[in-house]
Amino acid sequence: MALSVGATAPDFTLKQKTPEGLIDVRLSSFRGKKVVLLFFPLAFTSVCTEEMCRMTGGLNAYERLEASILGVSVDNPFAQEAWAQREGIRIPLLSDLNKEVSRAYGVLLSQVLGIGDVAARAVFVIDRAGKIAYREVTANPTVLPQFSAIEEAVGRLD
């Protein structure tokens, strides 16, 4: 079961591949800022590509709302970087290769398409105090999240 609105967002440290190398990204380093945490099933898939490209296209709007966007999947960071470069994705993509963060947020799906466990398509908007202010978990990973509802949720935060 996915975490509820009002719950404290579990802290984590995940790897991101940048042109400079692998770096650690810790959720608690965003304390005092608004965060949109996007879990997605797999890089290089059509729906995930559409989602991340649409969010990349909306980066300016989220920056005006003083929010950071982070994408999380169970892909390895090297695959994430290759996908981001190919598709022009400018959102930091974080590797939950060991699936601990997806499990902690309650969004790990078992044996999707017979290839293994992946993150569900889910969104958590986290307020400046580290509390979940909005959540959305799609029932079907081929369904995109409600982009306007995400932006509205971020806009309602102080």
NORSULMO-V758146 format. One line per field, one symbol per residue. ss: DSSP state (H for helix, E for strand, - for the rest). psi: psi as a letter, one per 30 degrees, with the letter a starting at -180 (. if undefined). burial: # if it has 24 or more other C-alpha atoms within 12 Angstrom, else .. A space follows every 10 residues. Layout:
ss=???
psi=???
burial=???
This chain:
ss=-------E-- --EEEEEE-- EEEEEEHHHH ---EEEEEE- -----HHHHH HHHHHHH-HH HHHH--EEEE EEE---HHHH HHHHHHH--- -EEEE----H HHHH---EE- -HHH---EE- -EEEEE---- EEEEEEE--- ------HHHH HHHHHH--
psi=klklkflkkk llklkkklff aklkkkeffg kflkkjjjkl eklgleeeee eeeeeefgee eeeeghkkkk kklgllfeee eeeeeefgkg kkkkjhefge eeeefggkkk hkggfaklkl jlkkkklffg kkfkkkjkfk ffklljeeee eeeeffk.
burial=.##....### ##.####... ....#.##.# ..######## ####...### ######.##. .#..###### ########.# #.##..#.## #######.## ###.#####. ......#### ########.# ########.. #..##.#..# #.###.#.
